[in-house]
Amino acid sequence: MDISEMLTEDRTDIDYMNQYRDFDNDPIRYNYTVGQEFLARLHASGRHYIPIVDSAIYVPNPTNASDAYPIFNDGNATGSFMTNPDGSLYIGEVWPGYTVFPDWIGGGAGQWWIDEMVTWHGKIAFDGIWIDMSEVSSFCIVHPGFNLPGEPGAVIYSYPEGFNLTNATEAAAVASASSSQASASASAAGPAPTISPTYLRTTPTPGIRNVDYPPYVINNVQGDLSVHAASPNATHADGTLEYDVHNLFGHQILNATYNALLEVFPGKRPFIIGRSTFAGSGMFAGHWGGDNTSLFMYMMFSIPQALSFSLFGIPMFGVDTCGFNGNSDEELCNRWMQLSAFFPFYRNHNTLSANSQEAYVWSSVIDATKVAMSIRFQLLPYIYTLFYLSHTTGSTVMRALAWEFPNDPSLAAADRQFFLGPAILVTPVLDQGATTVGGVFPGVGKGTVYYDWYTQAPVNVIPGQNMTIDAPLGHIPVYIRGGYVIPMQEPAMTTSAARSTPWGVLVALGLEGTATGNLYIDDGESLVQNATLYVELTVSNNTLYASARGTYKDANPLANITVLGVQQTVTSVSLNGKNVGSGVSYNATSQVLTVLGLNNATMQGAWASDWMLSWS
């Protein structure tokens, strides 16, 4: 498995844009003709392209004909933007310069957004959209000038915790350069103004509403509510002030983008990732954790952040793996690439001019990523089924330990481990320099058993104790909870290729010798399915039963079945009453039964008919 080729999606940040303007590519660096050729090759390999789209629209200089921007003109002509209370356009500032902001409540913004997305897709064949700056952000009010990362005065010198221990010489040089930059910046800026911390509060006046400085204020880190955001008195077409609906902007732009992608890809599920969300946004999009930092503490924080969004009904969640701000290093990226492989949304992304942090930069990270991504790809059918159940029942994909064992009060604050669905327990290393990790195994001593993913042997642990687990760099402890059946497929270079590989079934027996599982299959992209397949997998009395219902045809054969926790020597295995013969092995030490070579017996498809596998 070549890590340089194992890529499902290519994403581009605002660098692809023409002067940071939405729906317009840089004609030199991201030329449409060259882009179409590249995307044709990308799509032919089963991969996808997801560009970023910001939430503000550039306002061209009306006195400069060369600054024409028809996208603004079209939106302005259809009343698609927020205004000032006097009816003039409300103008803020974001990356391209002066900008306006779509009015999702009234006016023509919804149809205008659809039209622009459809037109742009005709030029560059994207497959989904990444929405950013959607709080909605604006730099206009009291925003000091700043340099982009990497420019003089803004060179990135920060590194993860412990970098001075693992890279002492480089760390000393970086510290010196950082100090020099800070001194130069301080001299150029002059003495800092003396500011006393005050909250911008006003005295209520009957009959007068002051939304810019309301009498009841939040402890806003920026002070003025307009700083880094659209002004509270920006006005929508129906007279609603932004103050009253500000928290909905991110939700509304995701809704608008969802509708736009339905026009671009009729009948297909839109793929959208957004930065700002609200209750219900999970219906339209997933979420990434925003601009984090390349620190171990941020890697640790990603777990409770993901669990929170599970509760919010947004299961498609992930973070900027290896960190967005600051420079990453080999150890942090090694650990983080493995951890994020068990998050639903998995990407590596960082800021302009930070050091490269792709997995292939460090050989140890290549190896670690291969291990974790192999597990992730094998678990894709299991994860896909979890998303189906989340969609239909509201259940969660990533789960806190306490949710699976609610009667154990000791787990209430456990947020350094998590379950992926009910069956996979992940215990990552989250501390710099550590080669072991503490982990609990909920339910042990009360009927629950766990198996090591790598050895497949039962884990010998003491009930109720936080166990010390060996975890050298490059190893992420993963465990299978007894009592579950996990359908799997083989790793491949893309998810589309993985869907065409033979099936495997991993059975982790509970202490009573039973287990259950399920599998949901559809075409993977249709919004409304013409056919689906739901498979129930159960184990009792040394027999695995598979029962399918539905009309979706999956032609991939069943290649192997692995049963963990088989305590007695196996001498005979049969499939639907017929002796399997060769391909059967039993390891008495690890208590693992392996059955290979089932392809010929299931040539019509692993789930084309019901079957049972028995052993004795």
C-alpha positions as CSV (number, residue, x, y, z in Angstrom):
1,M,0.0,0.0,0.0
2,D,1.7,3.2,-1.2
3,I,0.7,6.1,1.1
4,S,1.5,8.6,-1.7
5,E,-1.4,7.1,-3.7
6,M,-3.9,6.3,-0.9
7,L,-5.9,9.5,-1.3
8,T,-9.6,9.7,-1.6
9,E,-10.1,13.5,-1.9
10,D,-8.0,16.5,-3.0
11,R,-9.0,19.8,-1.3
12,T,-7.8,23.3,-2.0
13,D,-7.9,26.3,0.3
14,I,-8.3,29.9,-0.9
15,D,-5.0,29.8,-2.8
16,Y,-6.8,28.5,-5.9
17,M,-9.0,31.6,-6.1
18,N,-8.6,34.7,-8.3
19,Q,-7.6,37.3,-5.7
20,Y,-9.5,35.3,-3.0
21,R,-12.8,35.8,-4.8
22,D,-15.5,33.1,-4.7
23,F,-16.4,31.1,-7.8
24,D,-13.4,32.4,-9.7
25,N,-10.1,30.5,-10.2
26,D,-6.7,32.1,-10.5
27,P,-6.1,32.1,-14.3
28,I,-2.5,31.2,-14.0
29,R,-2.0,28.9,-11.1
30,Y,-5.4,27.2,-11.3
31,N,-6.3,27.6,-14.9
32,Y,-9.7,26.1,-15.9
33,T,-8.3,24.2,-18.9
34,V,-5.5,22.7,-17.0
35,G,-7.8,22.1,-14.0
36,Q,-10.2,20.2,-16.2
37,E,-7.5,17.9,-17.4
38,F,-6.2,17.3,-13.9
39,L,-9.7,16.6,-12.5
40,A,-10.4,14.2,-15.4
41,R,-7.5,12.1,-14.3
42,L,-8.4,12.5,-10.6
43,H,-12.0,11.3,-11.3
44,A,-10.8,8.5,-13.5
45,S,-8.9,7.1,-10.5
46,G,-11.9,7.2,-8.3
47,R,-11.0,10.3,-6.3
48,H,-12.8,13.6,-5.6
49,Y,-12.1,17.3,-5.5
50,I,-13.4,19.6,-2.7
51,P,-12.6,23.3,-3.0
52,I,-13.2,25.9,-0.3
53,V,-15.8,28.6,-0.7
54,D,-15.8,31.6,1.6
55,S,-19.0,33.3,2.9
56,A,-18.4,36.8,1.7
57,I,-18.5,38.2,-1.8
58,Y,-16.0,40.7,-3.1
59,V,-17.2,44.2,-4.0
60,P,-15.4,45.5,-7.1
61,N,-14.3,49.0,-7.6
62,P,-17.0,50.7,-9.6
63,T,-14.5,53.2,-11.1
64,N,-12.1,50.5,-12.3
65,A,-13.4,48.5,-15.3
66,S,-10.6,46.0,-15.0
67,D,-11.9,45.1,-11.5
68,A,-15.2,43.7,-12.9
69,Y,-16.7,40.9,-10.9
70,P,-20.0,39.7,-12.4
71,I,-20.7,37.4,-9.5
72,F,-21.2,40.4,-7.3
73,N,-23.2,42.2,-9.9
74,D,-25.6,39.2,-10.3
75,G,-26.1,39.0,-6.6
76,N,-26.7,42.7,-6.2
77,A,-29.2,42.8,-9.0
78,T,-31.2,40.1,-7.2
79,G,-31.2,41.6,-3.8
80,S,-29.0,38.8,-2.4
81,F,-26.9,40.8,0.1
82,M,-27.5,42.2,3.6
83,T,-27.9,46.0,3.9
84,N,-27.4,48.8,6.4
85,P,-30.5,50.0,8.2
86,D,-30.8,52.8,5.6
87,G,-31.0,50.3,2.8
88,S,-27.5,50.8,1.4
89,L,-25.3,47.7,1.1
90,Y,-23.6,46.6,4.3
91,I,-19.9,46.3,3.4
92,G,-17.4,44.4,5.5
93,E,-13.9,43.1,4.8
94,V,-12.6,39.6,4.3
95,W,-9.7,38.0,2.3
96,P,-10.5,39.6,-1.1
97,G,-10.9,43.1,0.4
98,Y,-14.3,44.9,0.7
99,T,-17.1,42.4,0.8
100,V,-20.8,41.9,1.1
101,F,-22.7,39.1,2.8
102,P,-25.5,36.9,1.4
103,D,-28.9,37.5,3.0
104,W,-30.2,34.0,3.5
105,I,-33.5,35.1,5.1
106,G,-35.0,37.1,2.2
107,G,-34.2,38.4,-1.2
108,G,-32.8,36.3,-4.0
109,A,-29.7,34.9,-2.3
110,G,-30.8,31.2,-2.4
111,Q,-31.3,31.1,-6.2
112,W,-28.3,33.3,-6.9
113,W,-26.1,30.9,-4.9
114,I,-27.5,28.0,-6.8
115,D,-26.9,29.7,-10.1
116,E,-23.3,30.7,-9.3
117,M,-22.5,27.2,-8.1
118,V,-23.9,25.6,-11.2
119,T,-22.1,28.0,-13.5
120,W,-18.8,27.5,-11.7
121,H,-19.1,23.7,-11.8
122,G,-19.4,24.0,-15.6
123,K,-15.8,25.4,-15.5
124,I,-14.3,23.2,-12.8
125,A,-15.8,19.8,-11.9
126,F,-15.7,19.8,-8.1
127,D,-17.4,17.0,-6.2
128,G,-18.4,18.8,-3.0
129,I,-17.9,22.1,-1.1
130,W,-15.9,23.2,1.9
131,I,-17.6,26.3,3.5
132,D,-15.4,28.6,5.5
133,M,-15.6,32.0,7.4
134,S,-19.3,31.3,8.0
135,E,-19.9,32.7,11.5
136,V,-20.1,35.1,9.5
137,S,-16.6,36.6,9.8
138,S,-15.6,40.2,8.8
139,F,-12.3,42.1,9.5
140,C,-13.7,45.5,9.0
141,I,-14.3,47.0,12.4
142,V,-11.3,47.9,14.6
143,H,-9.2,45.2,12.9
144,P,-5.4,46.0,13.0
145,G,-3.4,45.4,9.9
146,F,-1.7,42.0,9.8
147,N,0.7,40.1,7.6
148,L,-0.1,36.7,6.2
149,P,1.8,33.8,7.7
150,G,5.2,33.6,6.2
151,E,5.5,37.2,5.3
152,P,8.2,39.3,7.0
153,G,7.2,39.8,10.6
154,A,4.9,36.8,10.5
155,V,7.2,33.9,10.0
156,I,6.0,30.8,11.8
157,Y,8.4,29.7,14.6
158,S,6.1,27.8,16.9
159,Y,6.5,24.0,17.3
160,P,4.8,21.3,19.4
161,E,5.5,20.7,23.0
162,G,8.8,18.8,23.5
163,F,10.3,20.0,20.2
164,N,13.3,21.4,22.2
165,L,13.8,17.9,23.6
166,T,13.6,16.0,20.3
167,N,15.2,18.6,18.0
168,A,17.4,20.6,20.4
169,T,19.7,22.3,17.8
170,E,16.8,23.3,15.5
171,A,14.7,24.4,18.5
172,A,17.5,26.8,19.7
173,A,17.8,28.4,16.3
174,V,14.0,28.8,16.0
175,A,13.8,30.3,19.5
176,S,16.5,32.9,18.5
177,A,14.8,33.8,15.3
178,S,11.4,34.1,17.0
179,S,12.8,36.4,19.7
180,S,14.4,38.6,17.0
181,Q,11.1,38.8,15.1
182,A,9.2,39.6,18.2
183,S,11.6,42.4,19.1
184,A,11.5,43.9,15.6
185,S,7.7,43.8,15.6
186,A,7.5,45.5,19.1
187,S,9.9,48.2,18.0
188,A,7.9,48.9,14.8
189,A,4.6,49.0,16.7
190,G,5.8,51.4,19.4
191,P,4.5,51.3,23.0
192,A,1.3,49.4,23.5
193,P,-1.7,51.4,24.5
194,T,-3.0,51.2,28.0
195,I,-6.4,49.6,27.8
196,S,-8.6,48.8,30.8
197,P,-10.8,45.8,30.3
198,T,-14.4,47.0,30.0
199,Y,-17.5,45.4,28.6
200,L,-19.3,47.6,26.1
201,R,-22.6,47.9,28.0
202,T,-25.2,50.6,27.7
203,T,-28.1,51.7,29.9
204,P,-31.5,50.6,28.5
205,T,-33.6,53.4,27.0
206,P,-37.3,52.7,26.7
207,G,-38.4,52.4,23.1
208,I,-34.8,52.4,21.8
209,R,-32.9,49.2,20.9
210,N,-29.1,49.4,20.7
211,V,-27.9,46.1,19.1
212,D,-24.4,47.4,18.7
213,Y,-23.9,48.0,22.4
214,P,-26.7,46.1,24.1
215,P,-27.4,46.5,27.8
216,Y,-27.0,42.7,28.3
217,V,-23.7,41.7,26.8
218,I,-21.7,38.5,26.5
219,N,-18.1,38.3,27.6
220,N,-16.9,38.7,24.0
221,V,-13.2,38.2,23.7
222,Q,-13.2,40.8,20.9
223,G,-15.1,43.4,23.0
224,D,-17.3,45.1,20.3
225,L,-19.7,42.6,18.7
226,S,-18.7,43.9,15.3
227,V,-15.1,42.9,15.6
228,H,-14.3,39.9,13.4
229,A,-18.0,39.6,12.6
230,A,-20.7,41.2,10.5
231,S,-22.2,44.1,12.4
232,P,-25.2,43.4,14.6
233,N,-27.2,46.1,12.7
234,A,-26.7,44.6,9.3
235,T,-30.2,44.2,8.0
236,H,-32.0,41.4,6.1
237,A,-34.7,41.9,3.4
238,D,-37.5,41.4,5.9
239,G,-36.1,43.9,8.4
240,T,-34.6,41.3,10.7
241,L,-31.3,42.5,12.2
242,E,-28.2,40.3,12.1
243,Y,-28.1,40.6,15.9
244,D,-31.2,38.3,16.1
245,V,-30.0,35.6,13.6
246,H,-26.2,35.8,13.6
247,N,-25.8,32.3,15.0
248,L,-27.8,30.9,12.1
249,F,-25.6,32.2,9.2
250,G,-23.4,29.1,9.2
251,H,-26.5,26.9,9.2
252,Q,-28.2,28.8,6.4
253,I,-25.2,28.9,4.1
254,L,-24.9,25.1,4.5
255,N,-28.6,24.8,3.6
256,A,-28.1,27.0,0.6
257,T,-25.0,25.0,-0.5
258,Y,-26.9,21.7,-0.1
259,N,-29.7,23.0,-2.4
260,A,-27.1,24.2,-4.9
261,L,-25.3,20.9,-5.0
262,L,-28.6,19.2,-5.6
263,E,-28.8,21.2,-8.8
264,V,-25.2,20.5,-9.7
265,F,-25.6,16.7,-9.0
266,P,-29.3,15.9,-9.3
267,G,-30.3,12.9,-7.2
268,K,-26.9,12.6,-5.5
269,R,-26.1,13.3,-1.8
270,P,-24.3,16.6,-1.5
271,F,-20.9,16.4,0.3
272,I,-20.3,19.6,2.4
273,I,-18.0,20.4,5.3
274,G,-18.7,23.7,7.2
275,R,-16.9,25.7,9.9
276,S,-20.0,27.2,11.5
277,T,-23.0,25.1,12.4
278,F,-26.2,25.2,14.4
279,A,-28.7,22.7,15.6
280,G,-29.8,20.7,12.6
281,S,-26.8,21.4,10.4
282,G,-26.0,17.7,10.4
283,M,-28.8,17.3,7.9
284,F,-26.9,19.2,5.3
285,A,-23.2,19.0,6.2
286,G,-20.3,17.7,8.3
287,H,-18.1,19.9,10.4
288,W,-14.4,20.3,11.0
289,G,-13.0,21.7,14.2
290,G,-11.7,25.0,12.8
291,D,-8.2,26.5,13.0
292,N,-6.5,24.4,15.6
293,T,-2.8,24.4,16.4
294,S,0.0,21.9,16.1
295,L,0.2,21.0,19.7
296,F,-0.4,17.8,21.6
297,M,-3.1,19.6,23.7
298,Y,-5.1,20.3,20.6
299,M,-4.8,16.6,19.5
300,M,-6.2,15.6,22.9
301,F,-9.0,18.2,22.7
302,S,-10.1,16.8,19.3
303,I,-11.7,13.8,21.1
304,P,-14.1,15.7,23.4
305,Q,-14.8,18.1,20.5
306,A,-15.8,15.2,18.2
307,L,-17.9,13.6,21.0
308,S,-19.7,16.9,21.5
309,F,-20.6,17.1,17.8
310,S,-21.9,13.6,18.0
311,L,-24.4,14.9,20.6
312,F,-25.2,17.8,18.4
313,G,-26.3,15.5,15.6
314,I,-23.3,16.2,13.4
315,P,-21.5,12.8,13.2
316,M,-19.4,13.7,10.2
317,F,-16.6,15.4,12.2
318,G,-12.9,15.7,12.0
319,V,-10.1,18.2,12.6
320,D,-7.0,19.5,10.8
321,T,-4.8,16.5,11.5
322,C,-1.2,17.4,12.6
323,G,-2.6,20.9,13.4
324,F,-3.4,24.0,11.3
325,N,-1.5,26.9,13.0
326,G,2.1,26.6,13.8
327,N,4.6,24.0,12.6
328,S,4.1,20.3,13.2
329,D,6.8,17.8,13.9
330,E,7.4,14.1,13.3
331,E,6.2,12.8,16.7
332,L,3.0,14.8,16.8
333,C,2.1,14.0,13.2
334,N,2.8,10.3,13.8
335,R,0.4,10.2,16.7
336,W,-2.2,12.4,15.1
337,M,-2.4,10.7,11.7
338,Q,-3.2,7.5,13.6
339,L,-5.8,9.0,15.9
340,S,-7.6,10.9,13.1
341,A,-7.9,7.7,11.1
342,F,-10.7,6.7,13.5
343,F,-12.6,10.0,13.1
344,P,-15.3,10.0,10.4
345,F,-13.8,13.0,8.6
346,Y,-10.1,12.6,8.0
347,R,-7.8,15.2,6.5
348,N,-4.3,16.7,7.0
349,H,-4.3,20.5,6.5
350,N,-2.2,23.5,7.7
351,T,-1.8,27.2,7.3
352,L,0.1,29.1,4.7
353,S,3.9,28.8,5.0
354,A,4.0,26.3,7.9
355,N,6.3,23.4,7.3
356,S,5.0,20.6,5.2
357,Q,3.3,17.9,7.2
358,E,2.0,15.4,4.7
359,A,2.4,11.9,5.9
360,Y,5.2,11.2,3.5
361,V,7.4,13.9,4.9
362,W,8.7,11.5,7.6
363,S,9.3,7.8,7.1
364,S,7.9,6.9,10.5
365,V,4.7,8.8,9.8
366,I,4.4,7.0,6.5
367,D,4.5,3.7,8.4
368,A,2.2,4.8,11.2
369,T,-0.3,6.1,8.7
370,K,-0.3,3.0,6.7
371,V,-1.2,0.9,9.7
372,A,-4.0,3.2,10.8
373,M,-5.4,3.7,7.3
374,S,-5.4,0.0,6.7
375,I,-7.7,-0.5,9.7
376,R,-9.8,2.5,8.7
377,F,-10.4,1.0,5.2
378,Q,-11.2,-2.4,6.5
379,L,-13.8,-0.8,8.8
380,L,-15.5,1.3,6.1
381,P,-18.5,-1.0,5.8
382,Y,-18.9,-0.9,9.6
383,I,-18.6,2.9,9.7
384,Y,-21.0,3.3,6.8
385,T,-23.5,1.2,8.6
386,L,-23.0,3.4,11.7
387,F,-23.9,6.4,9.6
388,Y,-27.0,4.7,8.3
389,L,-28.1,4.0,11.8
390,S,-27.2,7.6,12.8
391,H,-29.4,8.9,10.0
392,T,-32.4,6.6,10.7
393,T,-32.3,6.4,14.5
394,G,-30.2,9.3,15.7
395,S,-27.5,7.1,17.2
396,T,-23.9,8.3,17.3
397,V,-20.8,7.2,15.3
398,M,-18.0,8.2,17.7
399,R,-19.1,7.5,21.3
400,A,-17.9,8.4,24.8
401,L,-17.2,5.4,27.0
402,A,-19.9,6.6,29.4
403,W,-22.5,6.4,26.7
404,E,-21.9,2.7,26.1
405,F,-21.6,2.0,29.9
406,P,-24.0,4.6,31.5
407,N,-24.1,2.8,34.8
408,D,-20.4,3.3,35.5
409,P,-19.9,6.7,37.1
410,S,-16.1,6.4,36.8
411,L,-16.4,6.9,33.1
412,A,-18.2,10.3,33.3
413,A,-15.1,12.3,32.6
414,A,-13.3,9.8,30.3
415,D,-12.5,11.7,27.2
416,R,-9.0,10.4,26.2
417,Q,-10.5,7.2,24.8
418,F,-13.6,6.6,22.6
419,F,-15.6,4.0,21.0
420,L,-16.2,3.9,17.2
421,G,-19.7,2.6,17.2
422,P,-20.3,0.0,19.9
423,A,-17.5,-2.4,19.0
424,I,-14.2,-0.6,18.4
425,L,-12.3,0.9,21.4
426,V,-9.5,3.4,20.6
427,T,-6.9,4.4,23.2
428,P,-4.5,6.8,21.6
429,V,-1.3,8.3,23.0
430,L,-1.9,12.0,23.5
431,D,1.2,13.1,25.4
432,Q,4.5,14.1,24.0
433,G,7.3,11.6,24.6
434,A,5.1,8.9,25.9
435,T,5.6,5.3,24.9
436,T,2.8,3.9,27.0
437,V,-0.8,5.1,27.5
438,G,-3.3,4.6,30.3
439,G,-6.6,3.0,29.3
440,V,-9.7,1.6,30.9
441,F,-11.7,-1.4,29.6
442,P,-15.3,-0.7,30.6
443,G,-17.5,-3.6,31.6
444,V,-14.6,-6.0,32.3
445,G,-15.5,-8.1,35.3
446,K,-19.2,-7.6,34.5
447,G,-19.5,-9.7,31.4
448,T,-17.5,-7.8,28.8
449,V,-14.3,-9.0,27.1
450,Y,-12.0,-7.2,24.7
451,Y,-9.6,-8.4,22.0
452,D,-6.5,-6.8,20.8
453,W,-6.9,-5.7,17.1
454,Y,-3.4,-6.7,16.2
455,T,-3.0,-10.0,18.0
456,Q,-6.7,-10.9,18.1
457,A,-6.2,-12.4,21.5
458,P,-8.3,-11.6,24.5
459,V,-7.0,-8.8,26.6
460,N,-6.1,-9.7,30.2
461,V,-7.0,-6.7,32.3
462,I,-8.0,-6.1,35.9
463,P,-11.6,-4.9,36.3
464,G,-12.0,-1.2,37.1
465,Q,-8.3,-0.3,36.8
466,N,-6.6,2.1,34.4
467,M,-4.2,-0.2,32.7
468,T,-0.8,0.8,31.3
469,I,-0.6,-0.2,27.7
470,D,2.6,-0.3,25.6
471,A,2.3,2.1,22.7
472,P,5.6,2.9,21.1
473,L,5.7,5.6,18.4
474,G,3.8,4.2,15.4
475,H,1.4,2.1,17.4
476,I,-2.2,3.1,18.3
477,P,-3.9,0.6,20.7
478,V,-7.2,-0.6,19.2
479,Y,-9.5,-3.1,20.7
480,I,-12.6,-5.1,19.6
481,R,-15.4,-5.4,22.2
482,G,-16.7,-8.9,22.6
483,G,-20.3,-9.6,21.6
484,Y,-20.1,-7.9,18.2
485,V,-19.8,-9.0,14.5
486,I,-18.0,-6.6,12.2
487,P,-18.4,-6.8,8.4
488,M,-15.2,-5.7,6.6
489,Q,-13.7,-5.3,3.2
490,E,-10.1,-5.2,2.0
491,P,-8.0,-2.0,2.0
492,A,-7.6,-0.2,-1.4
493,M,-6.2,3.1,-2.7
494,T,-9.7,4.7,-2.7
495,T,-13.0,4.2,-1.0
496,S,-14.6,3.5,-4.4
497,A,-12.1,0.7,-5.1
498,A,-12.5,-0.7,-1.6
499,R,-16.3,-1.2,-2.3
500,S,-15.3,-3.7,-5.0
501,T,-13.1,-5.9,-2.8
502,P,-14.2,-9.3,-1.2
503,W,-15.9,-9.3,2.1
504,G,-14.6,-10.5,5.4
505,V,-16.4,-11.0,8.7
506,L,-14.7,-10.5,12.1
507,V,-16.6,-12.1,15.0
508,A,-15.6,-11.1,18.5
509,L,-17.4,-13.6,20.8
510,G,-18.8,-12.4,24.1
511,L,-18.1,-14.5,27.3
512,E,-21.3,-16.4,26.6
513,G,-20.2,-17.3,23.1
514,T,-22.7,-15.0,21.3
515,A,-22.3,-11.9,19.1
516,T,-24.4,-9.7,16.9
517,G,-23.8,-7.2,14.1
518,N,-25.3,-5.6,11.0
519,L,-24.4,-4.3,7.6
520,Y,-26.1,-1.7,5.5
521,I,-25.3,-1.4,1.8
522,D,-26.5,0.9,-1.0
523,D,-25.0,2.5,-4.1
524,G,-23.1,5.0,-1.9
525,E,-24.2,8.2,-3.5
526,S,-28.0,8.4,-4.3
527,L,-30.1,10.7,-2.2
528,V,-33.1,8.4,-2.6
529,Q,-32.2,4.8,-3.0
530,N,-33.8,2.5,-5.5
531,A,-32.5,-0.5,-3.7
532,T,-30.8,-1.2,-0.4
533,L,-29.5,-4.3,1.5
534,Y,-29.6,-4.8,5.2
535,V,-27.7,-7.8,6.6
536,E,-28.2,-9.2,10.2
537,L,-25.3,-11.2,11.6
538,T,-25.7,-13.3,14.7
539,V,-23.7,-15.9,16.5
540,S,-25.0,-18.6,18.9
541,N,-24.1,-22.2,19.6
542,N,-20.9,-22.1,17.5
543,T,-22.8,-20.9,14.4
544,L,-22.6,-17.6,12.6
545,Y,-25.9,-16.8,10.8
546,A,-26.1,-14.2,8.0
547,S,-29.6,-13.1,6.9
548,A,-30.1,-10.4,4.3
549,R,-33.2,-8.4,3.2
550,G,-33.5,-5.9,0.4
551,T,-33.0,-5.8,-3.3
552,Y,-29.6,-4.1,-3.7
553,K,-27.2,-6.5,-5.5
554,D,-23.7,-6.7,-4.2
555,A,-21.6,-9.2,-6.2
556,N,-18.4,-9.2,-4.0
557,P,-17.8,-12.7,-2.6
558,L,-17.1,-13.6,1.0
559,A,-13.4,-14.3,1.3
560,N,-12.8,-15.0,5.0
561,I,-14.3,-15.3,8.4
562,T,-12.3,-14.8,11.6
563,V,-13.8,-15.8,15.0
564,L,-12.1,-14.5,18.2
565,G,-12.5,-16.1,21.6
566,V,-13.1,-19.7,20.5
567,Q,-12.1,-21.5,23.7
568,Q,-12.2,-25.1,22.5
569,T,-10.2,-26.7,19.7
570,V,-11.9,-26.7,16.4
571,T,-11.8,-29.8,14.3
572,S,-14.6,-29.2,11.8
573,V,-16.1,-26.2,10.0
574,S,-19.1,-26.3,7.6
575,L,-20.8,-23.7,5.4
576,N,-24.5,-24.4,5.0
577,G,-23.9,-27.9,6.2
578,K,-21.0,-28.6,3.8
579,N,-17.6,-29.2,5.1
580,V,-15.2,-26.3,4.3
581,G,-12.1,-28.5,4.2
582,S,-8.9,-26.6,3.5
583,G,-8.4,-23.0,4.6
584,V,-9.4,-23.6,8.2
585,S,-6.9,-22.9,11.0
586,Y,-7.2,-22.7,14.8
587,N,-4.7,-21.0,17.1
588,A,-5.2,-22.4,20.6
589,T,-2.9,-19.7,22.2
590,S,-4.8,-16.7,20.8
591,Q,-8.1,-18.7,20.6
592,V,-8.7,-17.5,17.0
593,L,-10.5,-19.5,14.3
594,T,-9.7,-18.5,10.8
595,V,-11.6,-19.6,7.7
596,L,-10.2,-18.7,4.3
597,G,-11.0,-19.5,0.7
598,L,-14.8,-19.0,0.8
599,N,-14.8,-17.1,-2.5
600,N,-15.9,-20.0,-4.7
601,A,-18.8,-20.9,-2.4
602,T,-20.1,-17.3,-2.5
603,M,-19.3,-16.3,-6.1
604,Q,-22.8,-14.8,-6.5
605,G,-22.1,-12.4,-3.7
606,A,-21.5,-12.7,0.0
607,W,-25.1,-11.7,0.8
608,A,-26.9,-13.1,-2.3
609,S,-28.5,-15.7,0.0
610,D,-28.7,-16.5,3.6
611,W,-26.0,-18.7,5.0
612,M,-24.6,-20.2,8.2
613,L,-21.1,-21.2,9.2
614,S,-20.7,-23.7,12.0
615,W,-17.7,-25.0,13.9
616,S,-17.1,-27.8,16.4
